[in-house]
Structures are given as structure tokens and as C-alpha cells.
Amino acid sequence: MRFLFLIGLFFFACTDINQAELKTLLEARDSSISQKDIKHYSSLLSLPYLKGEGHIKVEEMKKIFKRFDSVEMQSRDREIRMLNDESAICEQTYVLKVFADGEWREIVQREQLTFEKVDGSWKISGGI
């Protein structure tokens, strides 16, 4: 019985650690967009995603960075679900603000992102 308790405790601790790491990844994404740092933004994506659909998303983000004087990104209402130790899904709302022609414009949207653990680090693997 004690053994089962310890296994359960270990499972919940791993889940909490993974969720904390995913929150850090999502905050890094917000920060890289707000700083218009395409290199850092790209580093948050898994290599298979970056070679496929993610490449298109990076190019779209480059255009946004060039088009607007300032960009701000904030996420909220985040729900992270662990699928297993190597993959997860997050549903969240993001607010993307852009500044051009002397005024701020705002886009608010709900999104679902997927993640995979690569060499011990979480990466965005889809959904952007």
C-alpha cells in the first residue's frame, strides 16, 4: 500500500514539474513575440514542426514583426493537459496587440497548442 502511495506521489510531482515547464515555455513564447525576437521564437518550436507547418508560422510572424512598430503578446485562461510524459495540450486565450499609425489594435483569440518533449525539453509541436 505504501508503495502505491509513493508511486502516486511521484506521478503527481512529475505532472506538476511538466506543467511548470510548459508554463515557462508559453511565457517565453509571449516574451519572444513582445520583443520581436524571431530567433528565440523559432527555438521554442520542435524541429519536425519547424520543418513543416511551423516554418509557415515563423514566416507569418516575421511579417507581423516588420509590419508593426510594436507588438505585445499576453496569454491567459490557460488549461494544460498532460497526455503522457512526452506530450501535452494547452488551450488558452491570447491577446496580441500591435501598434501602427499611432494607435494600438488588439486581437483576442482562443488557441490549442500541442507539445512534445525533445531531449528533456518541451517544444511546441503544433497549433500555432
ZIJO-V245921 format. One record per residue. PHI is phi in whole degrees, -180 to 180 (NA if undefined). NEAR is the number of other C-alpha atoms within 8 Angstrom. Layout:
# ZIJO-V245921
PHI	NEAR
PHI	NEAR
This chain:
# ZIJO-V245921
NA	4
-64	5
-61	6
-64	7
-62	8
-66	8
-64	8
-62	8
-63	8
-63	8
-60	8
-67	8
-65	8
-64	8
-62	10
-63	8
-64	8
-61	9
-65	10
-64	8
-65	9
-67	9
-61	8
-63	8
-61	11
-66	8
-66	9
-65	9
-63	10
-57	12
-65	9
-64	12
-71	13
-63	11
-93	8
54	8
-106	9
-67	11
-64	6
-67	8
-57	13
-64	9
-68	7
-85	10
-97	12
-68	12
-60	6
-61	7
-68	13
-65	11
-77	8
-112	8
-61	8
-60	12
-61	10
-63	8
-66	9
-64	11
-63	8
-63	8
-67	9
-58	9
-64	8
-63	8
-60	11
-74	7
-74	6
-112	10
-64	9
-138	9
-137	14
-132	12
-129	12
-139	8
-115	11
-155	7
51	7
-88	9
-128	7
-106	9
-122	7
-82	10
-87	8
-165	6
-70	8
-117	8
-149	11
-154	12
-131	12
-131	11
-109	12
-155	12
-105	12
-119	12
-120	12
-109	11
-110	11
-128	12
-116	12
-156	10
54	4
77	5
-146	6
-91	8
-122	8
-133	8
-119	7
-119	8
-149	7
-93	8
-140	10
-126	10
-109	12
-115	12
-135	12
-138	12
-90	11
-123	9
50	4
84	5
-123	6
-78	11
-135	12
-76	12
-117	12
173	9
97	7
-68	7
